[in-house]
């Protein structure tokens, strides 16, 4: 057997260590992770509109790093107008509001100060086809507008599933969606969701922006039915009002 001297082994280890240090110095520095977009709780929050209920999106985190709760958002009723301030993203509904067959649910959403409580556009809009609402198995579909001229249509089944755009969380642009003149400026969107025959559609400010076949929306991991409770949803750190909310056949 041929023996290897200790000096040779030491030299080899030294070369290996030197190469490792060179590789480490040549590697690009690790980029810091972007801070999580957290929910800023509302003071004296809760639901102050008779008959209404709500549920925050799963995984919502408050600014303190603790899980958010429904009381970190606020829903009030002023005359016939519903006023919303969110910490966490929240869906609101009244169990008495149910629709089946062919129907349209519509409301006018007013964001009095675009991006008043956030650093980038956050959406709000109509919810339909709600079943098992308030539970971990809730399923529903929503269409929302952003004050920068974009929209999104997707659902919970109970996990998120995408309709328009078909993949990812990014919103889609549409000329139908109104744009705020600037940060802190008002913007209003009339949003409607309709079920007619085999078609489910979303219209914003009178123009259809997205649609899907009912058969593509109902099934495992999607909606239980297009019949169900209707309501509305606001993303986190958003403030606005909902007027003219209602359903027609």
SVG drawing of the C-alpha trace seen along z (x, -y; Angstrom):
<svg xmlns="http://www.w3.org/2000/svg" viewBox="-86 -64 91 66">
<polyline fill="none" stroke="black" stroke-width="0.4" points="0.0,0.0 1.2,-3.5 1.2,-5.9 0.3,-9.6 2.2,-11.9 0.4,-14.3 1.9,-17.3 0.3,-16.3 -3.1,-15.9 -2.8,-19.3 -1.9,-20.9 -4.9,-19.4 -7.2,-20.6 -5.8,-24.1 -6.4,-24.2 -10.0,-23.0 -10.7,-25.6 -9.2,-28.3 -11.4,-27.3 -14.5,-27.3 -13.8,-30.8 -13.3,-32.0 -16.6,-30.4 -18.4,-32.0 -17.0,-35.5 -17.9,-35.1 -21.5,-34.1 -24.1,-36.9 -25.2,-38.3 -28.5,-36.9 -31.3,-39.3 -33.3,-40.3 -36.9,-39.1 -39.5,-41.7 -41.6,-42.5 -45.0,-40.8 -47.9,-43.0 -49.6,-43.0 -53.0,-44.2 -53.3,-47.4 -56.1,-46.8 -59.0,-49.2 -59.7,-50.8 -63.1,-49.9 -63.8,-47.5 -66.5,-44.9 -69.8,-44.6 -72.4,-47.3 -74.8,-46.5 -77.8,-44.5 -78.0,-41.0 -74.5,-41.1 -71.7,-38.6 -68.1,-38.4 -65.0,-36.3 -61.5,-37.3 -59.2,-35.6 -57.1,-32.7 -53.6,-33.6 -54.1,-37.3 -51.5,-38.7 -51.7,-42.0 -49.0,-44.6 -47.8,-43.2 -47.1,-39.8 -50.2,-38.2 -53.1,-36.6 -55.8,-39.1 -59.4,-38.8 -62.7,-39.9 -62.8,-42.8 -59.7,-44.3 -62.1,-45.4 -65.2,-47.5 -68.6,-47.4 -71.3,-50.1 -74.6,-51.1 -75.3,-54.7 -78.8,-55.0 -78.8,-52.5 -75.0,-52.7 -72.6,-50.2 -69.3,-51.7 -66.2,-49.5 -62.7,-49.9 -60.4,-46.9 -57.4,-45.8 -57.5,-42.2 -59.2,-41.3 -62.8,-40.4 -65.9,-39.1 -69.3,-40.4 -72.7,-38.9 -76.2,-38.7 -77.5,-35.1 -80.9,-36.4 -79.4,-37.4 -79.6,-34.3 -79.9,-33.9 -80.6,-31.0 -81.1,-30.3 -80.5,-33.4 -79.7,-36.6 -77.5,-39.7 -76.0,-41.2 -74.8,-44.8 -73.5,-47.6 -71.5,-50.9 -68.2,-51.0 -66.7,-54.3 -63.1,-54.6 -63.0,-58.2 -59.2,-58.4 -57.4,-56.0 -54.7,-54.1 -55.7,-55.9 -54.5,-53.0 -52.0,-51.2 -49.0,-51.7 -50.4,-50.1 -53.9,-49.5 -56.1,-47.1 -59.4,-45.8 -63.1,-45.5 -66.1,-44.0 -69.1,-41.6 -69.4,-38.1 -71.8,-35.5 -72.5,-31.7 -71.6,-31.6 -72.0,-28.2 -70.9,-27.1 -70.1,-30.7 -68.2,-31.4 -66.6,-28.0 -63.3,-26.7 -65.1,-25.0 -66.7,-28.1 -66.9,-28.4 -67.7,-31.6 -66.8,-33.6 -65.9,-37.3 -65.1,-40.0 -63.2,-43.1 -61.9,-46.3 -58.7,-48.3 -58.5,-52.1 -55.7,-51.8 -57.8,-50.5 -57.5,-46.7 -59.7,-43.9 -59.6,-40.3 -62.2,-37.5 -61.5,-34.5 -63.0,-32.3 -62.4,-30.2 -63.2,-26.5 -62.1,-26.7 -58.6,-27.2 -58.1,-30.0 -58.9,-29.3 -58.4,-31.8 -60.8,-32.8 -59.5,-36.1 -56.6,-36.2 -56.5,-32.4 -53.3,-32.1 -51.4,-34.0 -52.5,-36.8 -51.9,-39.7 -54.9,-41.7 -55.9,-42.3 -56.2,-45.7 -59.5,-46.9 -60.6,-50.2 -63.9,-49.7 -62.4,-50.1 -62.1,-53.6 -58.8,-55.1 -58.3,-57.5 -56.7,-60.8 -54.0,-60.1 -53.3,-58.9 -55.8,-60.4 -58.3,-61.1 -61.8,-59.5 -62.7,-56.7 -66.0,-54.9 -66.8,-51.5 -70.2,-50.0 -69.6,-46.2 -72.1,-43.5 -71.9,-39.7 -74.5,-37.7 -75.5,-34.1 -77.5,-33.6 -78.0,-30.1 -74.6,-28.4 -72.7,-31.7 -71.3,-33.6 -70.0,-37.0 -68.6,-40.2 -69.3,-43.7 -67.7,-46.9 -69.1,-50.3 -71.5,-48.7 -69.1,-46.7 -68.4,-42.9 -64.8,-42.3 -64.8,-38.6 -67.0,-35.5 -66.8,-31.7 -69.0,-28.7 -70.9,-27.5 -69.5,-24.0 -66.0,-25.4 -66.7,-27.0 -68.6,-24.2 -66.9,-21.1 -64.1,-19.7 -61.9,-22.5 -64.3,-25.2 -67.9,-26.2 -70.5,-23.9 -73.1,-25.7 -73.7,-29.1 -76.8,-29.3 -76.0,-30.7 -75.4,-33.7 -74.3,-37.0 -72.3,-39.8 -69.1,-41.8 -65.4,-41.7 -62.7,-44.2 -59.0,-43.5 -56.8,-44.4 -56.0,-48.0 -58.8,-49.4 -61.6,-52.0 -64.7,-52.5 -68.5,-52.5 -71.1,-50.2 -74.3,-51.8 -77.2,-50.4 -76.3,-46.8 -78.9,-44.3 -80.0,-41.4 -82.3,-41.3 -83.7,-38.5"/>
</svg>
